[in-house]
């Protein structure tokens, strides 16, 4: 079974116009496998957990020998392990393990020349102040996308740095550009890089799905080297100083409107500070060089399966959203993005609400039970004293 990385690489090379025969040669896989990966709309799914390596019991020994002899070669290390510690594995296994353990060589600098539509750099930024939103001060984040060739930018604002917001920001950036660049460059975000194993990057599975859907290449910068994505770093500073100060808004939709006006009227119509060229002219040149968008829009929404409780309200983000009464005790799928929350049952939408960021809000408000009427105090009538017959007869005799 092929990996999700190979699927994304094949899709990106197909979008480059590379033939299946050439892709098979570059990646070292069969042509039929290349054709199958190119036709697949979904990344290959993980089937089983990897088994342990024969070298795992000797990990402390390998690290100790490597610390004492940093330049030791794999054949000599294999010889020592076999003679003194009973290792029975292959030489290639030791070679691959040494490649992961040895310190990596960091590139001295990042290239600075770009072609139109070649690179898009993206990074998260936290805004300098916390505006009052939904009844309390909130942090506002922006996923900033920068085109180094033209110096143009766009941004997607969110109250959370979640994977769903990260993917949604990509979709909005591509749709604003009207196409897809050849390569996207990132910092070591958890939404992009699940982990690093030496020089090898293990990509986030949902990010690989986005890559394969739109057919673009991805590069993760070397850790602690912000100069490798200097264009987006400069655009973040420009966003914080040129757009954000003295900005007033009541929700993210209004903020989106303010930003779109500033971006199209001010930011992308300026003269580039270092290149001294009109940004909008180069942006038009880049848009002509971009790859076309995928026919279908990528689904960035988050989702989880849950059972509808007795009161019918499903909790998400400290708020409650009501499902239809007929679905009580049924399993439904709750989907959400930055602006909306909706409920699906067997693939059919049954309810949709605007997403609320207020704590403890119920949508719609529950119907309160009517209070019983207050009982008025009863009037106590005085008792009429009625004498028994015997006492009445005695009174007549006395008279």
C-alpha positions as CSV (number, residue, x, y, z in Angstrom):
1,X,0.0,0.0,0.0
2,X,1.3,3.4,-0.9
3,X,1.6,6.3,1.5
4,X,-0.4,9.5,1.6
5,X,2.8,11.4,0.9
6,X,3.3,9.5,-2.4
7,X,-0.3,10.1,-3.3
8,X,0.1,13.9,-2.7
9,X,3.4,13.9,-4.7
10,X,1.8,12.0,-7.6
11,X,-1.1,14.4,-7.7
12,X,1.2,17.4,-7.6
13,X,3.4,16.1,-10.4
14,X,0.3,15.3,-12.5
15,X,-0.8,18.9,-12.1
16,X,2.8,19.9,-13.3
17,X,2.0,18.1,-16.5
18,X,4.6,15.3,-15.9
19,X,3.8,12.0,-17.6
20,X,3.0,8.9,-15.7
21,X,6.2,7.2,-16.9
22,X,8.3,10.0,-15.7
23,X,6.5,10.2,-12.3
24,X,7.1,6.4,-11.9
25,X,10.8,6.9,-12.7
26,X,11.2,9.9,-10.3
27,X,9.4,8.3,-7.4
28,X,10.5,4.7,-8.0
29,X,7.1,3.2,-8.2
30,X,5.1,1.2,-10.7
31,X,3.3,3.0,-13.6
32,X,0.0,1.2,-12.7
33,X,0.4,2.5,-9.1
34,X,1.0,6.0,-10.4
35,X,-2.2,5.8,-12.5
36,X,-4.2,4.5,-9.6
37,X,-2.9,7.3,-7.2
38,X,-3.6,10.0,-9.8
39,X,-7.2,8.8,-10.2
40,X,-7.8,8.5,-6.5
41,X,-9.7,11.5,-4.9
42,X,-8.8,10.3,-1.4
43,X,-5.4,9.6,0.2
44,X,-4.6,5.9,1.0
45,X,-5.8,4.9,4.4
46,X,-3.6,3.6,7.2
47,X,-4.4,-0.1,7.8
48,X,-2.2,-1.3,10.6
49,X,0.4,-0.1,13.0
50,X,4.1,-0.6,12.0
51,X,5.9,-3.5,13.7
52,X,9.1,-2.9,15.8
53,X,12.6,-3.0,14.3
54,X,15.2,-5.6,15.1
55,X,17.5,-2.7,16.1
56,X,15.1,-1.4,18.8
57,X,16.7,-3.5,21.7
58,X,20.1,-2.1,20.7
59,X,19.1,1.6,20.7
60,X,21.0,2.5,23.9
61,X,24.1,0.8,22.6
62,X,23.9,2.6,19.2
63,X,23.5,6.0,20.9
64,X,26.4,5.4,23.2
65,X,28.7,4.3,20.4
66,X,27.6,7.3,18.3
67,X,28.3,9.7,21.2
68,X,31.9,8.2,21.6
69,X,32.6,8.0,17.9
70,X,30.5,10.5,16.0
71,X,32.0,9.7,12.6
72,X,31.6,5.9,12.9
73,X,30.3,4.3,9.7
74,X,27.4,1.9,9.4
75,X,29.5,-1.2,8.4
76,X,31.8,-0.8,11.4
77,X,28.8,-0.2,13.7
78,X,27.1,-3.3,12.4
79,X,30.2,-5.4,12.9
80,X,30.5,-4.3,16.6
81,X,26.8,-5.0,17.2
82,X,27.0,-8.5,15.7
83,X,30.3,-9.4,17.5
84,X,29.6,-8.1,20.9
85,X,25.9,-7.8,21.3
86,X,24.3,-10.5,19.2
87,X,22.7,-8.3,16.5
88,X,21.3,-10.4,13.6
89,X,19.7,-7.7,11.4
90,X,20.9,-6.2,8.1
91,X,23.4,-3.5,7.4
92,X,20.8,-1.4,5.6
93,X,18.7,-1.2,8.8
94,X,21.7,0.3,10.7
95,X,22.4,2.7,7.8
96,X,18.8,4.1,7.9
97,X,18.9,4.3,11.7
98,X,22.2,6.3,11.6
99,X,20.7,8.7,9.1
100,X,18.0,9.5,11.6
101,X,20.3,9.9,14.5
102,X,23.1,12.0,13.0
103,X,22.7,15.8,13.2
104,X,21.2,17.3,10.0
105,X,23.0,19.8,7.9
106,X,21.1,23.1,7.8
107,X,21.1,25.1,4.6
108,X,22.9,28.5,5.0
109,X,20.2,30.6,3.2
110,X,16.9,30.4,1.3
111,X,16.7,31.4,-2.3
112,X,15.3,34.9,-3.0
113,X,14.3,34.7,-6.7
114,X,10.8,33.6,-7.6
115,X,8.7,33.1,-10.8
116,X,5.1,34.2,-11.1
117,X,2.7,31.8,-9.4
118,X,5.5,29.7,-8.1
119,X,5.4,30.1,-4.3
120,X,2.8,31.0,-1.7
121,X,4.1,31.5,1.9
122,X,1.6,31.0,4.8
123,X,1.8,31.5,8.5
124,X,-0.4,32.2,11.6
125,X,-0.3,35.6,13.3
126,X,-1.9,36.8,16.6
127,X,-3.2,40.3,16.4
128,X,-1.6,42.8,18.9
129,X,-4.7,43.6,20.8
130,X,-7.8,41.7,22.1
131,X,-11.1,43.3,21.0
132,X,-14.4,42.8,22.8
133,X,-16.3,40.1,21.0
134,X,-19.3,38.0,22.2
135,X,-19.2,39.7,25.6
136,X,-15.5,39.3,26.4
137,X,-12.0,40.1,25.2
138,X,-11.0,37.6,22.6
139,X,-7.7,36.8,20.8
140,X,-7.9,37.2,17.1
141,X,-5.7,35.2,14.7
142,X,-5.0,35.7,11.0
143,X,-3.7,33.1,8.6
144,X,-1.6,35.3,6.3
145,X,-0.8,34.2,2.7
146,X,1.9,36.1,0.9
147,X,3.1,35.9,-2.8
148,X,6.8,36.7,-2.8
149,X,7.0,37.5,-6.5
150,X,4.4,40.3,-6.4
151,X,4.4,41.2,-2.7
152,X,0.6,40.8,-2.5
153,X,-1.2,39.3,0.5
154,X,-4.5,38.0,1.7
155,X,-5.6,36.8,5.2
156,X,-8.2,34.7,6.9
157,X,-9.3,35.7,10.4
158,X,-10.3,33.3,13.2
159,X,-10.8,33.1,16.9
160,X,-9.1,29.7,17.0
161,X,-5.9,28.3,15.5
162,X,-7.6,25.0,14.7
163,X,-6.9,22.6,11.8
164,X,-10.3,23.4,10.3
165,X,-9.5,27.2,10.3
166,X,-6.2,26.5,8.7
167,X,-7.7,24.5,5.9
168,X,-10.5,27.0,5.4
169,X,-8.0,29.8,5.1
170,X,-6.3,27.9,2.3
171,X,-9.5,27.5,0.4
172,X,-10.4,31.2,0.7
173,X,-6.8,32.2,-0.3
174,X,-6.9,30.0,-3.5
175,X,-10.4,31.2,-4.4
176,X,-9.4,34.8,-4.0
177,X,-6.3,34.2,-6.2
178,X,-8.5,32.3,-8.7
179,X,-6.0,29.5,-8.9
180,X,-3.4,27.4,-7.1
181,X,0.4,28.1,-6.9
182,X,2.9,25.4,-7.6
183,X,4.3,25.3,-4.1
184,X,3.3,26.4,-0.6
185,X,5.9,27.2,2.1
186,X,5.2,26.8,5.9
187,X,6.7,27.0,9.2
188,X,6.6,23.9,11.3
189,X,2.9,24.2,12.2
190,X,1.2,21.2,13.8
191,X,-1.5,21.5,11.1
192,X,1.2,20.8,8.5
193,X,4.0,18.8,10.1
194,X,2.9,16.0,12.4
195,X,6.5,15.3,13.5
196,X,10.1,15.3,12.2
197,X,12.3,12.2,12.1
198,X,15.7,13.7,11.3
199,X,15.5,15.1,7.7
200,X,12.2,13.3,7.1
201,X,9.0,15.2,7.5
202,X,5.8,13.3,8.6
203,X,2.9,15.4,7.2
204,X,-0.4,15.9,8.8
205,X,-2.9,13.5,7.1
206,X,-5.7,16.1,6.6
207,X,-3.1,18.5,5.2
208,X,-2.0,15.8,2.7
209,X,-5.7,15.5,1.7
210,X,-5.7,19.2,0.9
211,X,-2.4,18.9,-1.0
212,X,-3.7,16.1,-3.1
213,X,-7.1,17.8,-3.7
214,X,-5.5,21.0,-5.2
215,X,-2.3,19.4,-6.5
216,X,0.5,21.6,-5.1
217,X,3.9,20.9,-3.6
218,X,4.7,21.8,0.1
219,X,7.9,22.8,1.9
220,X,8.4,22.9,5.6
221,X,11.0,25.3,6.7
222,X,14.0,24.3,8.8
223,X,13.1,24.8,12.5
224,X,14.2,28.2,14.0
225,X,14.9,29.7,10.6
226,X,12.2,32.4,9.9
227,X,14.4,33.9,7.1
228,X,13.3,31.0,4.8
229,X,9.8,32.5,4.7
230,X,10.8,36.2,4.9
231,X,8.0,37.4,2.6
232,X,5.1,36.3,4.9
233,X,7.0,37.5,8.0
234,X,7.1,41.0,6.4
235,X,3.4,40.8,5.5
236,X,2.5,39.9,9.1
237,X,4.3,43.0,10.3
238,X,2.5,45.1,7.6
239,X,-0.9,43.6,8.6
240,X,-0.3,44.4,12.3
241,X,0.9,48.0,11.7
242,X,-1.0,49.0,8.5
243,X,-4.4,47.4,9.0
244,X,-5.1,46.5,12.6
245,X,-4.6,49.7,14.7
246,X,-7.8,51.6,15.6
247,X,-10.0,49.0,13.9
248,X,-13.6,48.6,15.2
249,X,-15.9,45.6,14.5
250,X,-18.5,43.5,16.2
251,X,-17.8,40.1,14.7
252,X,-15.5,38.3,12.3
253,X,-17.8,38.9,9.3
254,X,-17.5,42.6,9.7
255,X,-13.7,42.3,10.2
256,X,-13.6,40.3,6.9
257,X,-15.3,43.2,5.1
258,X,-12.9,45.8,6.6
259,X,-9.9,43.7,5.6
260,X,-11.1,43.0,2.0
261,X,-11.6,46.7,1.5
262,X,-8.1,47.6,2.8
263,X,-6.4,44.7,1.0
264,X,-7.9,45.6,-2.4
265,X,-7.8,49.4,-2.0
266,X,-4.5,49.9,-0.1
267,X,-2.3,46.9,0.4
268,X,-2.3,45.3,-3.1
269,X,-2.3,48.7,-4.9
270,X,0.9,50.0,-3.2
271,X,4.3,50.4,-4.7
272,X,6.6,47.6,-3.4
273,X,9.1,49.0,-0.9
274,X,12.2,47.2,-2.1
275,X,11.4,46.4,-5.7
276,X,9.7,49.7,-6.5
277,X,7.1,48.1,-8.8
278,X,3.3,48.2,-8.7
279,X,2.0,45.3,-6.6
280,X,-1.3,45.0,-8.5
281,X,0.4,44.6,-11.9
282,X,2.6,41.7,-10.7
283,X,-0.4,40.2,-8.9
284,X,-2.3,40.1,-12.3
285,X,0.8,38.5,-13.8
286,X,0.8,35.8,-11.1
287,X,-2.9,35.1,-11.5
288,X,-2.3,34.3,-15.1
289,X,0.4,31.8,-14.2
290,X,-1.5,30.0,-11.5
291,X,-2.9,26.5,-11.9
292,X,-6.7,26.1,-12.2
293,X,-8.8,25.4,-9.1
294,X,-10.1,21.9,-8.5
295,X,-13.7,21.3,-9.8
296,X,-15.0,20.6,-6.3
297,X,-14.5,22.8,-3.3
298,X,-12.4,21.2,-0.5
299,X,-14.4,20.3,2.6
300,X,-12.6,21.9,5.5
301,X,-15.3,21.5,8.1
302,X,-14.7,19.6,11.4
303,X,-17.0,16.8,12.3
304,X,-17.8,14.3,15.0
305,X,-20.4,11.6,15.5
306,X,-22.6,11.8,18.6
307,X,-25.9,10.6,20.0
308,X,-28.7,13.1,20.5
309,X,-29.5,13.4,24.3
310,X,-33.0,13.5,25.7
311,X,-33.3,17.3,25.7
312,X,-32.1,17.4,22.0
313,X,-29.2,19.8,22.5
314,X,-25.7,19.0,21.2
315,X,-22.8,20.8,22.8
316,X,-20.0,22.5,20.8
317,X,-17.6,25.2,21.9
318,X,-19.5,25.8,25.2
319,X,-22.7,26.4,23.3
320,X,-25.7,24.1,22.7
321,X,-27.4,23.5,19.3
322,X,-30.8,21.7,19.1
323,X,-31.5,18.7,16.9
324,X,-35.0,17.8,15.8
325,X,-37.0,16.0,18.5
326,X,-37.5,12.9,16.3
327,X,-33.8,12.2,16.5
328,X,-33.6,11.9,20.2
329,X,-31.3,8.9,21.1
330,X,-30.3,8.6,17.4
331,X,-26.7,9.0,16.1
332,X,-26.0,12.1,14.1
333,X,-23.0,13.9,12.7
334,X,-22.2,17.4,14.0
335,X,-20.3,19.5,11.6
336,X,-18.8,23.0,12.2
337,X,-16.6,25.7,10.7
338,X,-15.8,29.3,11.7
339,X,-19.2,30.7,11.0
340,X,-21.8,27.8,11.1
341,X,-22.8,24.6,12.9
342,X,-25.0,22.1,11.2
343,X,-26.3,18.6,11.9
344,X,-26.5,15.7,9.5
345,X,-28.3,12.4,9.8
346,X,-27.3,9.7,7.3
347,X,-25.8,12.4,5.1
348,X,-28.9,14.6,5.1
349,X,-28.8,18.0,6.7
350,X,-31.5,18.3,9.4
351,X,-30.5,21.6,11.2
352,X,-28.1,24.6,10.6
353,X,-27.3,27.4,13.0
354,X,-24.9,30.4,13.0
355,X,-22.0,29.6,15.2
356,X,-21.9,31.4,18.5
357,X,-18.8,32.2,20.6
358,X,-20.8,33.2,23.7
359,X,-20.5,30.9,26.6
360,X,-23.6,28.9,27.6
361,X,-25.8,30.1,24.8
362,X,-28.7,27.8,23.7
363,X,-29.8,27.8,20.0
364,X,-32.8,28.1,19.8
365,X,-33.6,29.0,23.4
366,X,-35.3,26.2,25.3
367,X,-39.1,26.6,25.9
368,X,-39.5,27.3,29.6
369,X,-42.3,25.5,31.5
370,X,-45.0,27.8,32.7
371,X,-45.1,28.4,36.4
372,X,-48.2,27.3,38.2
373,X,-50.6,30.1,39.4
374,X,-50.1,31.3,42.9
375,X,-52.9,30.1,45.2
376,X,-54.8,33.0,46.9
377,X,-55.1,32.7,50.7
378,X,-58.4,31.0,51.7
379,X,-60.9,33.0,53.8
380,X,-61.5,31.4,57.2
381,X,-65.1,31.8,58.3
382,X,-66.0,31.9,62.0
383,X,-67.5,28.8,63.4
384,X,-71.1,28.9,64.6
385,X,-71.4,27.5,68.0
386,X,-74.3,25.0,68.1
387,X,-75.3,23.8,71.5
388,X,-76.0,20.1,71.9
389,X,-79.7,19.1,72.5
390,X,-79.1,18.2,76.1
391,X,-77.7,21.6,76.9
392,X,-80.7,23.3,75.1
393,X,-83.2,21.3,77.3
394,X,-81.3,22.2,80.5
395,X,-81.4,25.9,79.5
396,X,-85.2,25.8,79.1
397,X,-85.6,24.2,82.6
398,X,-83.4,26.9,84.2
399,X,-85.5,29.6,82.6
